[in-house]
C-alpha cells in the first residue's frame, strides 16, 4: 500500500470517528446538560491507530477486470467507492 493510500484511509477513519462522536445523541445530551449548568465544553479525544499488513497480503495490485470488448468492468463495490469520492462512473 502506498503512503498516499494509507494516509487517505487513515483520514477516512478519522472522519468516521468524528462523525460517530458528533452524531451521538447520548454525547450531545450530556454536553447540553453541562452547558445548562454553566460549563463550556470542549471535547478532545486522543486515539492511536496501528496498522500492519496481514500475512497473506501481497503488494501487487489486482489485475483489472476486462470484458470481451476490452472495457473495464466495475463491481458494485467499485461503483460505491466512486460515488463516495463523488466520481461519476
N, C-alpha and C positions, 0 to 999 in steps of 0.2 A: 504494500500500500504506500502510495506516495505521501510525503509530508503534507501536501496540499489537501489530499483526500482526508487524511487523519485530522487535520485542523478543521476542515469542513464538518466532518462528523462530530467532532467534539463541540463545535459551535452549535450544531443542531441539538445535541444533547443538552447543552446549557439553556438553549431557548425552551426546550421541552420542560426542563426542571423549573425555569422561571414561570412558564405558563401554568404548570400544575400548582405552583405555590400561589400565584396571583389569582387563580380561579377557584381556589379552595374556599368554599363557603365558611367552613369552621374557622380557618385562619382569619379571614376577613371579619367574621363575627367577633372574635376575641380582640382584634385590633380596634374595631369600632367601640367595644366596651371600654378598652383602655383610654380611648380618646374622650369618651363621656366622662371619665374620672379625671380628666385634665392632663393626660400624658400625651406627648408627641411620640410616635412610634416609628422607628427605622429598623427594618428587619434586614439583617445581613447574615447570610449563611455561607459557610465555607465547606467545600466538598473537595474530595480528592478522587480522581478517576485514574485508574491504572489500566492500560490496555496492552495486550501482548498477543501475538499471533498464535492461533491454535496449532497443534502438532500436525494436523492434516492440511494446513494452509499452504498453498503454493503461490509464489509471487507472479506467476504467469497470468496474464489477462485471459478471460474466456474468449474463445473464438466467436466471431459474430455469427449469428444465425441467418443464413441466406436462403431465400426461397428459390424456386427454379428459375425465376427471371432476374436473379442476382440482386434483389432488393432485400434490405434488412427487415426481418420480421420482428415485431415488438410484442412482448408478453404484456399481460395486464399489469404486472409489477413495473415493467418499463414505463408504460403509459402513466401509471400513478406517480412514479418518480418524476417524470417530465411535468405533470400537472403541478406537483408540489413546488417545482422550480419555476412554474409559470412559463413553461416552454410548450408551444403547440407542436404536436407530433402528427 
